[in-house]
Amino acid sequence: MKGYRKGLTNYGDPAFSAFIRGAYARGFGLTGEDLDRPIVGIAQTWSELNPCHRNLREVADAVKRGVTQAGGLPLEFPTISLGEVYLSPTAMLYRNLLAMDTEEMVRGQPLDGVVLLGGCDKTLPAQLMGAASAGVPAIAVSSGPMIGGRFEGKRLGACSDCRGLWAEHRAGEISEARLEELQGELFPSAGHCMVMGTASTMACLTEALGMMLPGLAAVPAVNSRRLRLAEESGRRIVRMVEESLTPAKVMTRGAFENAIRVLMAVGGSTNAVVHLAAIAGRLGVELPLALFDEISRTTPLIGNIRPSGKTYLMDDLAEAGGIPVVMKELEALLRRDALTVTGKTVGENLAGVTRAPAWQDVVLPRERPLQPEGGLAILWGSLAPEGAVLKTSAASPRLMVHTGKAVVFASQEDMVRRVDDPDLPATAESVFVLQNAGPVGGPGFPEAGFLPIPKKLLSQGVRDIVRVSDARMSGTAGGTTVLHVSPEAAVGGPLALVREGDLIRLDAPGRRLDLLVPEEELARRRAAWRPQAPAYDRGYGRLFLEHVLQAPQGCDFDFLQKAR
């Protein structure tokens, strides 16, 4: 612990640097006694442009109480905030920027430890990436999920219902007036999406990684237990400083395997595959896509939570016991020796946890899961030589093995322009392909993979189709949607060579995605292929395009990964 003398500003005279820093601290009203305490930074992502984080001021106050009670000095500081639906072209473009902001502010300021306050999709992964690289003791406190909305007796889960209701509106089943009524009921409280979307998934995985206090991830944002656990997190970070318990000691290979195991068990977001790889890359831990698939094949899907489950939301998971109960069901499959921010191992944390209570069916016993394998599958083949991801738990069983003719959209703009064209050569058996929506092509890897079903098919009663793209998809979405096809089209991957009418075969059980076109024809197309013009020629956008890695490597910047 170095407190306020840590990392002195360089004025050429260290003693003067300490003197003037102390003078400015007293300008804040701090005393010498304050400055002798461990300094705990609170990385704040509250923003009026991020509704998922609107409770984080109150959460920060609770953390501060805990830090002060334990003898530390809490100092709150801002970083950028990533509100998913408020950022153009996509919040994912700026995940690495938030990670850099977090790392540099933690490293550059005199902090002995840091509490990471986040919630919306890209925030927690970015903060964990930054904290991993900064190397000081860190603990995460999320904003928490919203409570469920209600409309005409139906329980709503944003944003799974956002998407389903919008599809019904496009089909002409829901009027503009009714849609307006529904719009006002989808987000009834502070917090992030209350289904197992990316925000909820990453909170659950942060807990499974050992970087969050047990039981915190699922507690609703408006529940006072979240404030009590936030206060406890404040007390705990002071002890972590004394123990020198850094992220590298917690986020080990075993911890990542536990997080992947929980991801598969709860039917979590496909985005977690990208985020976990990025966080691990900051610590020199390699998480190949084959590991995700291997763990999925040996993990039962036990989380009956939407969109993989058909009924429950995150507040139901909290009532059933949260992620500790999920991990208890998986205990025999976990790396129980992995250390956590409690200072105890996973096995020690689970010693006092009982299995899923009989009165509920939110977390199912591992002996009778929703499905015997995990919620995600990794595909390989001639169309995805470096891999692709499919959320099997939210896909249509009838489409899991399917061959169809490609309907190809060269870009998101092309899709918007043509998807509802009555002359679009599309049937319910078509395979819809979106190109140039990956990390470079998007740009920024947008959540564009859940392609809209053409109105002419909606009118025929079609509610799912096979979709294939190099884009991402919101964790709140579902369908038979193949994502993260790698290499992406914009860098010359095979996806760029698909043409209208080509046959594509999906074999999810066999983990295959193949373009059924002769190699000689593909070679001819490859020779004629030319890359698109860069979307940015300056600033952060240019930095992103020049240094972003592909999806299997987590889409971090190449220069931020730790050498393995």
N, C-alpha and C positions, 0 to 999 in steps of 0.2 A: 504493500500500500504506500502510495506517495502523496495522495491527496492533491491539494492545490499546487504543490511543487512539481507535479508530474508534467513532463513535456513543456518546459518553460519556453515562452516566446523568445525568439532569438534577437536580442538587442546588443549582443557582443559582451554583455556583462551579466552572468547568471544571477549574481546577488541582487543586482538592480531589477532584473526580471521578476524575481520572487517578491521584492519589495513593492513594485508597482502593481503586481497582481493582487497582493494583499490589500493595497490601498483601494483598488477598485472593488474588491470583495466587500470591504467595509462600506463602500458606497452603496452596496446592496442592502446594508444593514446587518451584515454578517460579522460575527466576532471571532477572535482568535480561537475560542473554544469550538466554534463551528468548523473552522478550517482544520482543526486537528482530527476531525472525523473522516472516515472513508467517504469519498464523494461518489454518489450514485447518480448517474445521468438517467433521465427518463425521456426516451426517444418518442416524441409525441407526433402522431400523424392526424390529429384532429383537424378538420377542415370543413368549411361550409359548402365546399364542392364535393364532399364525400359523406353522404347521409349515413352510410354504414358505420361511420366513426363518430356520430354526433354525441355519444355518451362518454367519449374518452376523456373529456375534462374531469368528469366525476370519477372515472376510474383512476386517473392520475392522482387526484386528491387522496384516494384510498391507498394507492401505492406509497405516496409521500408519508402518510401516517405510519405505515409499516416500517419504512426506512428510518424515520425519526425514532420510533419506538426501539429499534434495534441498535441505535447509536450512530446511524449514518447521516449524511447531509444530502438530501434529495434536491437535485437541480434539473428542472424540466427544460428541454430544448426542442425546437421544431426540426422536422425533416419534411421533404415533399410528401404529399399524400396522393394515393392513386385510387380514385373512385372509378370503378369499372365503367359505368354507363355515361360518365361525364368526360371521358378522354378520347380524343381523336388522334390517329385512326384506331388505336387500341391501347388499353392500359399496359399490355404486355411490352409495347415498345419502350416503356419507361421503367419496367421492373429493374433492369440493370442500373439505371440512373439512381433509383432509390437505394439500391444496394451500395452503390458507390458513395452516395450521400451519407448513408448510415455508417459505413466503414470509416470514412474520412472524419466525420464529426466525432465518432467514438475514439478514434485514434488521435485526432488532433487536439481534443479538449482534455483537461485534467480529470479524467474519470477513472475511478477504480473498478467500477462495475456499471452495468447498464440494464435497464428494464425496457423491453421493446413493446410498445403499445401499437397494435395494428388490428386488422380484421378483414377488410375487403381483399378480394382474390389474390392480388399480386403482392400485397403488403407484407404478410408474414414471411413468405419465402424470400423476398428481397431483404428483410431485416435479418433473417437467419444467415443469408449469404454474407451480408456486411459484418455481422457480429462474428461469424466464423473467421473472416479475414482479419478483423481488428484484434481478436485474441484476448479480450478482457472478459471476465466473468459476465454472463448475460442470462437473463430469464425473460420469457415472453408472457405477455398478458393480452389476450385478444378482446375485441369489443363484444363478442358474443353474438349468437343468432337472435333474430327477431322471434317473437311469438307468432303463431299461425293466424292468418286472416280468416274471415268468415263471410260467406255470401249465400243467402237463401238456404241456410242449413248445411252448406258444404264448407269444409275446411280447406282453405287455400294455402298453397305453399309456393312462395316466390323463389325462383322465377320459373319453376317447372310449369306452374299453371299459367304464367305469362305466355309461355310459348304455346301450350296447348290451346289456350283461349284465343290466341292470335290466329292459330291455324283454323279454328272454327269460324272466326270472323272472316278470314279469307275465303272460307268455303260458303259464306253466306248464312251461316247458322246463328251468328250473334250480330245484332244490329249495332250501329254506332252509339246509340243512346245506352244500350245495355253494356257495351264495352266501356263507356265512360263511367258507369256505376262500378263496374268491376275494377277499373283502374284505381279507384279510391280505396279499395279494400285489400289490395295485394300486399301492401307494405304497412302493417298496422303499428309498428313500434320502432324504436331505435334498434340497431344491430344489422348484421349482414344476413344474407339469404338463409332461411330456416330449413331448407332441404339440404341434402348432402351434395351441395354444389362445391365449387372450388374453395370458397371461403370456409365453409364448415369442414371440408375435407382437410385443408391445410391446418386448421386449428386442431383437429383430431390427430393429425400426423405430427404436429409440433409436440403435442402431449406424448404420443407414442415414441417419438425421438428422445424424450426425456428432457426437453427444453421448456416445459410448462408444468406447473403443479398438477398432480393427478386430480381428475374430476372437473377441471376448469373449462375444457373445450366446449362442452355441450350446454353449459348453464346459460339460460337466456340472458340477453343484454339487460333486460329490465328486472331481473331477479336480484335481490339484495345479496344473495350468496356470491354473486360475481364480485361485488365490492369487498366482501369479507375475504375471498380468495386473493383479490388484488392486494389487499392489505397484508395478507400472509406472504405474498410474493415479495412485497417490499421488505419485510423482515428477513426473508430467506436470502435475498441478494446480498445483504450485508454479511451474512454468514458465509456465503459463497466467496466473497472477496477475501475473507479471513482464511478460507480453505484453498484459495487459488484454483477454484473449480471453473475452468475455462470451457468454451464450447468444444474445443478439440478433445477434451476428456470425456465429454458427454456424447457428442455426435460421432461415434465410432462406426466401423462397418457393421457391428452387431446391432447398434441402434438403428441404422438405416434399414437393415433387414427386418427389424421389428416394425418400423414405420410402413414398409411395403406390405408386410403381413396384415397390418390393420387396414391399410388401403384396400386390399383385396377383400377383406372380411366385411367391410361396411359398404362395398360397392361405390367407392369414392370416385372423384373426378379424374378423367384422363389427364388433366393438366398436371396432376401430382407427379406423373412420370417425368415430365420436363422439370418441374421445380425441385424434386428430390435429387435428380442428377446434377442440377446446378449447385445446390447447397453442398452436396458431397464433393463436387469438383473443387470447391474452395478449400477443402481439407485434404485433397489428394486421394480421396476415396472413390474408386471406380464403381459405378453401378450400371453394368451393361444391360441392355434390354432383355437379354436372355435370363438374367436374374429375376426380373419382374415376372416373366412368364413362368419360370420354374416355381417361384413362390406362389403364384396364382394357382397353379395346378395342384398344389398341396394345401391350399387354404379354403375352408368352407365359407360361403357367403352367409353370414349370420345376422347382418344388419338389415332389418326390415324397414328401411328408411328411404323415402322418396329421393331421387327418381328410380333407384334400383328396386326398392320395396314399393308396395302399392298403397301404403296407409300412412305411415308415421313421419313426424317431423323431429327436429332437433330437441325441442322441449320434451318430447316423449322419451328420447334417448337419455336426457338428463334425469328424468324421473325414474327411469329404469336402472340408473347407476352410472351412466356415461361410459367413457372409454375405459375406465378401470374394469368394468364388468365385461366389455368386449375382450380386453386383454386377458382377463381371468379365463374366459372360455377358450382362448388360444394359448394358454400358459404353456402347455406341453410343446408347442411349436415355436415359442419365443426364445430369444437369447436373453435369458434371465439374469446373466451376469453384467448386462449393460448398465452403466452408471447413469443416474438422472440428477436433475437439479435439486432434488431433495437431499442429496448426499448419500442416498441409498441406491441399491440396484433395483432393477425391475422386479426381480424375484422378491426382494424385501418389501417393496411397495405393495405387491400383490398378496403378501402373506395375510393381510387382514381383510381382503376383499372376498366376498362370497360370489358364487356363480349366479347367473341371471335368475332373478326371482321368478317363481312359477306363475305369478299373477299377470305377467306381461308377456307380449310376443313381439316386442321391439327388438330385443337381442335374443336370438333363438339359440337353444342349446346346440353345440357343435354336432351332436348326434342326429339332429333333424334340421339341417340348414335349408335356406331358400334354394340353394343349388350347391352341389358338392365341390365346385371349384370357385375361385375368386371372381370378382366382378369385371376384371379386365383381361384381355388376351393380346399378346404381341404377335403380329403377322409378319411373315417374310415372303418373298417371291420375286418374280421378274418385274413386278410393278413397284415393289418396295424392298430393294436389295439390302437397305440398311434398317428396315423395320417400319412398322406402322402400328397403331393402337386401335383397338375396338373395345367398347364398353359392352360386353356380352350381357351383363345383368340388366341393361336397359334396351336391348335389341329385340327384334321380332324372331322367335324361334324358327319360323318358316323361311326366313331369309338368311339363316346362318350358313347354309350351303346354297349358293346361287350363282348362276351364270346369266349375264344379260348384256345387251348392246349398250355401248357408252353413249350418253348424251353429254357433250363436253361444253363447258364454259371456260373460256380462256382467262377470265378474271372475274372479280366480284362485280365490276361494272357491266361486263357482258352478261352475267347471270341476272342482274337486276333488269337489264334491258329485255331479255328474251324469255325469262322463266315462265311468264304467263302468255306468251305468244301461242295462239290456238294452233299454229302450224308447227310448233316444237315437236320433233319426232320422238315423243316420249310415251311410254306405257308404264303400267305398274311393274313390269318386269325389267325396265331399263335400269342401268347403273349410272347414276348422276355423278359426273366428275367435275371438280373445280380445280383449276390450275392457278399457279402464281398467287397463292395466298399463304405462303410459308413465312419463315423469319425474314428472308430477303425480299421475296415477291410481294408480300402483303401490302406494304412493309410492316414489320413488327409482329407477325404471327397472330393475326386477328382471330376472333372466335366466329369464323364464317363457315365452319364445316357443317353446321346443321342447316343444309340447304333447304329453302322453302319448297314444299310440294306444289307443283303447278296447279293452278286453279282448275284446269280441265280434269286433272286426276282427283283433286279434292271432291269435285262434283260427282265423281264416280264412286266415292266412298273410300278412296285410298288414303291411309293415314300413316303409312311408313313406306320408305323406299330405301334401296341401298345407295348410300352416299360415299364417295371416295374423294379425299382432298389432302393437300399438304397443309391445311389450316388446322386450327384448334377448334374446340367446341366448349361452350359453357358447361360446367359440371352439373348445372340444373337441367340440361337437355338430355335427350335420349335418342332412340331410334337406332337403326342398323347403320351406324355412321363410322366409317373408317377414317382415321385422322393421322396427322403427323407423318404422312407418307414421306419417306426419306431415301435418298436426297430429294429436296424439293424441286419443283419444276423450274424455278428461277435460276437455279445453278446447274441446270442440265440433267436433272434426274429423269428416270423413265416416264414419270407422270407427264412431263412436257411433250412426250411423243405420242400420247393418246389422241386418237382422232374419232370423230363422230362415227358410230356404227361398229367400232372395234368391240370384240368380245372380251369381257373381264370376268374372271372367276374368283369368287370369294368362298373360301373353305375355312370357316372359323375353327371347327374342331381340329382340322389338320394344320391350322395356323398358316394358311397360304393366302396370298393375294397375287394373282397372275394376270398379265396382259397376254391374251392369246393371239399374238401377231407374230408371223415368221421373223426370224432374226435378220434376214436380208432386207426386209421392209423397214425394220427398226433402224438398221444401219443407214439406209437411205435417208430416213427422217432425221436421224442424229446428225448427219453431215450437213443437212439444210438448216438445222436449228441455230438461232442466234439469241443471245441474252437480251432481255429488255433493258431500256435505259434506266439508270439508277433513279430511285424516287427522291433522293436528297443529294445535294452537291455541297452542303456545308453543315456546320454545327453538329449537334448531337446525332441527328439523323444520319449524317455521313459516317460518323464514328460507329454507329450501330451497324450499318451495312457493311463496313469494311472489316469488322471484328467479330460479328455474331457467329456463334457456332450453330450447328444444325440441331434439330430436336433431340436426337439420342444423347447428345452431350449437354443438354439442358439449356441451350440458347443463351448461355452466358457469353461474356467477351473472352476471347482467347487469352488476352493478357492478364485476366483476373483469376484464372484457374491456377491452382497450386500444382507444380510439377509432381507427377506420380513417380 
